[in-house]
């Protein structure tokens, strides 16, 4: 005689397995960028806004994070990291691409040779290449401008530091915006979204988003960190929500992978 309870348990197990197998088939969010999006150790002070997206993803959708601290479009490609991204892309996957902060660095020979990518030329060439190769694999590129730095002047006004060559982070944000238009990709203007949020909050509240608020000691100086570039958990969470709210509000295709 068939044991009814045993049959019930077996059916439940089969259903659970089927659901699990089905969940695995969801799109992957492949993250490409620098330290703002790179994975961090669990005990690290700084936190990645891209990693903060993980808990909002639908069952079966996962994050494959290839971002690297210190990376620019140039170094990411030359180092071979980009080739690994292309290898990983499957049809239907989304590839989030956020660069700019390290591309603008030229003031030391190492930076000039290894990282600098001019926002008018080289930076755009690499973005074109990245988009082309993602699409060739059936992936969906999503271009993202770089988050603003929490730099405030003596009067408490947020500003974008401009270097001796007239280059600023906003130059790369504008370049990314224009590349999304040229290449007809989805685009999330995190530079503007984070800028507007910090202006709304003001200096005191804004700096709570950055490592400067953590009391971390800078090993180079032995003094409390003045880092207003990298976010702590509160900043990562806030910026992840900005991203999510924006893609849902504008009904971008990438919104399909988030709850």
C-alpha positions in Angstrom: 0.0 0.0 0.0 1.3 3.5 -0.9 2.2 5.6 2.1 0.2 8.8 1.6 2.5 10.9 3.9 5.6 9.7 2.1 4.1 10.6 -1.3 3.1 14.0 0.0 6.7 14.7 1.2 8.2 13.5 -2.1 5.9 15.8 -4.1 6.7 18.7 -1.8 10.4 18.0 -2.3 10.0 17.7 -6.1 8.1 21.0 -6.2 10.8 22.7 -4.1 13.5 21.4 -6.4 11.6 22.5 -9.5 11.2 26.0 -8.0 14.9 26.1 -7.1 15.9 25.0 -10.6 13.7 27.5 -12.2 15.1 30.3 -10.0 18.6 29.6 -11.2 17.6 30.6 -14.8 17.1 34.3 -14.0 19.4 37.0 -15.5 22.7 37.8 -13.8 23.7 41.3 -12.9 27.3 41.6 -13.9 29.0 44.6 -12.2 31.9 46.4 -13.9 33.6 49.3 -12.2 36.0 50.6 -9.6 36.1 50.7 -5.8 32.6 52.3 -5.6 31.0 49.1 -6.8 33.6 46.5 -5.9 32.9 43.8 -3.3 34.4 44.4 0.2 35.4 42.2 3.1 32.6 41.8 5.6 34.6 43.7 8.2 35.5 46.5 5.9 34.5 50.1 6.8 33.7 51.0 3.2 30.7 49.4 1.5 29.7 49.0 -2.1 26.4 50.3 -3.3 26.3 47.6 -6.0 26.6 44.9 -3.3 23.7 46.6 -1.5 21.5 45.8 -4.5 21.7 42.1 -3.8 19.0 41.9 -1.2 16.5 43.5 -3.6 17.0 41.0 -6.4 14.3 38.6 -7.4 14.7 34.9 -6.7 17.0 33.3 -9.3 18.7 36.6 -10.2 22.3 37.0 -8.9 25.2 39.4 -8.9 28.5 38.6 -10.5 30.8 41.4 -9.3 33.9 42.0 -11.4 34.6 45.5 -10.2 38.1 46.3 -9.0 39.3 49.1 -6.7 41.5 51.6 -8.5 40.3 50.5 -11.9 39.7 52.8 -14.9 38.2 51.7 -18.2 41.8 51.5 -19.5 43.3 49.4 -16.7 40.2 47.2 -16.5 40.6 46.3 -20.2 44.4 46.1 -20.3 44.6 43.9 -17.1 42.4 41.2 -18.7 39.5 41.8 -16.4 37.3 42.8 -19.2 38.0 39.6 -21.1 36.7 37.7 -18.1 33.5 39.7 -18.1 32.9 39.0 -21.8 33.5 35.3 -21.1 30.9 35.4 -18.3 28.1 37.2 -20.1 25.1 35.0 -21.1 22.2 36.1 -23.2 19.8 38.2 -21.2 22.3 39.2 -18.5 22.7 42.8 -17.5 26.1 44.4 -17.4 26.3 47.5 -15.2 29.2 49.7 -16.2 30.3 52.5 -13.9 33.7 54.3 -14.4 35.2 57.8 -14.2 36.9 58.4 -10.9 40.1 56.7 -11.8 40.0 57.5 -15.5 40.5 61.2 -14.6 43.8 60.6 -12.8 46.9 61.8 -14.7 49.0 63.7 -12.2 51.5 61.0 -11.5 53.4 59.0 -14.2 51.9 55.7 -13.0 48.4 57.1 -13.3 49.0 58.7 -16.7 50.4 55.5 -18.1 48.1 52.9 -16.4 44.8 54.6 -15.7 44.2 57.8 -17.4 41.6 57.7 -20.2 40.6 61.1 -21.6 36.9 61.8 -21.3 36.8 63.2 -24.8 38.5 60.3 -26.6 39.9 57.2 -24.9 37.2 56.8 -22.3 34.5 56.9 -24.9 36.4 54.4 -27.1 36.5 51.9 -24.2 32.8 52.4 -23.5 32.0 51.8 -27.1 34.1 48.6 -27.0 32.5 47.4 -23.8 29.0 47.9 -25.1 29.7 46.3 -28.4 31.2 43.1 -26.8 28.4 42.8 -24.3 25.8 43.0 -27.0 27.7 40.4 -29.1 27.2 37.9 -26.3 23.5 38.7 -26.0 23.9 40.8 -22.9 22.3 44.2 -22.0 24.7 47.0 -21.1 23.6 49.6 -18.6 25.8 52.7 -18.4 26.1 54.4 -15.0 27.7 57.7 -14.2 30.0 57.8 -11.2 28.6 58.9 -7.8 29.6 62.4 -6.7 32.3 62.7 -4.0 31.2 64.3 -0.7 33.4 67.4 -1.2 32.0 70.6 0.5 33.6 74.0 0.6 33.9 76.2 3.7 30.4 77.5 3.2 29.0 74.0 3.2 28.3 73.9 -0.6 28.9 70.7 -2.5 31.3 71.1 -5.4 33.1 69.1 -8.0 36.9 69.6 -7.8 38.5 70.6 -11.1 42.2 69.9 -11.7 44.9 71.9 -13.5 43.8 70.5 -16.9 40.2 71.5 -16.3 39.2 67.9 -15.8 36.6 67.0 -13.2 34.4 63.9 -12.3 31.4 65.6 -14.0 33.3 65.5 -17.3 33.1 61.7 -17.2 29.5 61.8 -16.0 28.7 63.9 -19.1 30.7 61.6 -21.3 28.9 58.5 -20.0 25.5 60.3 -20.5 26.5 61.1 -24.1 27.7 57.6 -24.8 24.4 56.2 -23.7 22.7 58.4 -26.2 25.1 57.5 -29.0 24.9 53.8 -28.3 21.3 53.7 -27.3 21.8 51.9 -24.0 20.0 52.2 -20.7 21.6 54.9 -18.5 21.4 55.7 -14.8 22.7 59.1 -13.9 24.1 58.3 -10.4 26.2 61.4 -10.6 23.1 63.6 -10.7 21.0 61.4 -8.4 23.7 61.4 -5.6 24.4 65.1 -6.2 20.8 66.1 -5.7 20.5 64.0 -2.6 23.6 65.5 -0.9 22.5 69.0 -1.8 19.1 68.2 -0.2 20.6 66.7 2.9 23.4 69.3 3.4 27.0 68.8 4.5 26.5 67.4 8.0 24.1 64.7 7.0 25.8 63.9 3.7 29.2 63.2 5.3 27.6 60.4 7.3 27.5 58.5 4.1 31.3 58.4 3.7 34.3 56.9 5.4 35.2 60.2 6.9 32.4 59.7 9.4 33.6 56.3 10.6 36.6 57.4 12.7 38.8 55.0 10.7 42.5 55.7 11.1 44.3 56.3 7.9 47.4 54.0 8.0 49.4 56.5 6.0 48.9 59.5 8.3 47.9 57.9 11.6 45.0 60.4 11.7 41.3 59.9 11.2 40.4 59.3 7.6 39.2 62.2 5.4 37.8 59.9 2.7 34.8 61.5 1.1 34.8 59.2 -1.9 34.0 55.8 -0.5 30.7 55.1 1.2 30.0 53.4 4.5 27.0 51.1 4.8 24.5 53.9 5.2 25.8 55.6 2.0 25.8 52.3 0.1 22.2 51.6 1.1 21.1 55.1 0.3 22.7 55.0 -3.2 21.4 51.6 -4.0 17.9 52.9 -3.2 18.5 55.8 -5.5 19.4 53.4 -8.3 16.4 51.2 -7.7 13.9 54.0 -7.4 15.2 55.5 -10.6 15.1 52.4 -12.8 11.6 51.5 -11.5 10.3 55.0 -12.0 11.5 55.1 -15.6 10.5 51.5 -16.2 13.9 50.5 -17.5 14.4 46.9 -18.6 16.9 46.3 -15.8 14.1 46.8 -13.3 12.8 43.3 -14.1 15.5 41.7 -11.9 14.5 43.6 -8.8 11.6 43.2 -6.3 
